[in-house]
Amino acid sequence: MDLNIIVLAGTIAAEPELRSFDSGSTLLRGLVTVRSTEPRKRLDVIPFSLWDPKEHLLTDTLHAGTPVWIRGSIQRRFWSADDGRRSRIEVVAHEVSLRSLDESSGTTPDRGVKLESV
């Protein structure tokens, strides 16, 4: 059995982009930073996208520096450019939720994201 599930606890890196389409769908795209100390200290900047985000995320909630949980799957996107075929890996979010200040400090890691059985 294959499984593609990712849960990130990080911080919004820059102001997210919101695009609206003629179909009525909206797409929220952004970057989340995730700090790690194992196996060495590092900072990863990971692109994410969320189709048709909930209304509370669209009302000035997500800004650079906002601590968030992101639950979704990893996908590799391909496209053609003038200089050839290109690709990038991104998280296709199924849910983006805000982390409280306690959660962003790591004192309550069990709150904020509810994982459902697969």
N, C-alpha and C positions, 0 to 999 in steps of 0.2 A: 504494500500500500504506500502510495506517495502522499506527502503532506507538505503544504506550503502555507505556514502561519508564522507571522512575525508580530511581536509586541515590542514597541519602543517607548521608553520614558526619556524624554529629552526636552529641548527648548527650541521654539521657533527661531530660526536664524535670521530671517529677513521678512519684510512685509509680504504675506501671501498674495498671489494673483487670483482674481476671480473672473472667470469668463462665462458669458451667457451665450446660448445658442438658439437659433430659430426654433428648434424643437421644444424649447422651454427648459431644457436641462442646463445645469450650471456645473462648472468644474472649478474646484479650488485646488491650486497647485502651490507648493511651498517647499521650504527646506527646513529640516529639523537637525539640530546638533545633538550628538550623543557623546558624552564623556565616558571613557573607559580607563581603568587602571591595570587591567589584566589582559594580555600577558605583559603589556607595558603601557605607560601613560600615553593617551592619544585622544584626539577629538575628531569624530567623523561627522561629515555634513552629508545628510541623506535626503534626496528628493522624494516627495510624496505627492500623491494626487487623491482627491476625494470627489466623487461624483455626487451631485445633488446634496450638498451639506445641509445639516439641520439649521433652522433659522437662527438659533442662538449663536452659531459660529459666524454668521454673516453680519451680526450687529456689533461691530467694533470689538469683538472678543479676542481674535487672534492677531497679535502684533509681535514684532521682534522682541524676544526675551520672555514670551509667555511659556510657562512650563506645561507640557502636554503629554498625554498618552496617545499613541497611535497603534491601532490594531488593524492588520490587513495581511496582504501577501506580496511577495516579491515578483516583479515581472520585468522582463527585458524588452524594451521597445526598439524597433528598427525603423529607419526612414532613409530616404535618398537625399543626398545633399550634392551641391555642385562639385565637391571634392570626393565624392564616392558614397558608399553605403555607411551609415553611422548607426550607433546603438547606445543605449544607456540603461542602467538598472535603476528602478524606482520602486517604492512601496505604493501599491494601490491600496489605499486605506478603506476599510469597511466602517471604521469608527475613529473619530478624533474627539478626545475629551480633555478638559482642563484638569491639571493636577493642582492640588492645594499646596500651600507653602510647606506644610509638614511633609507631604509626599515628595516635593522637589528636593528636600533635604535628605530624603532617604529614611525618615523615621517611621513611616507607615507604608511599606512597599506593597502590602496586601490590599490596599484600597485603590479605587479609581478605574480599574479595568475588570470587567466580568467576562471570563472566558467560558464559552458554552461547549458542551460536549460535541464531538464531531461524529 
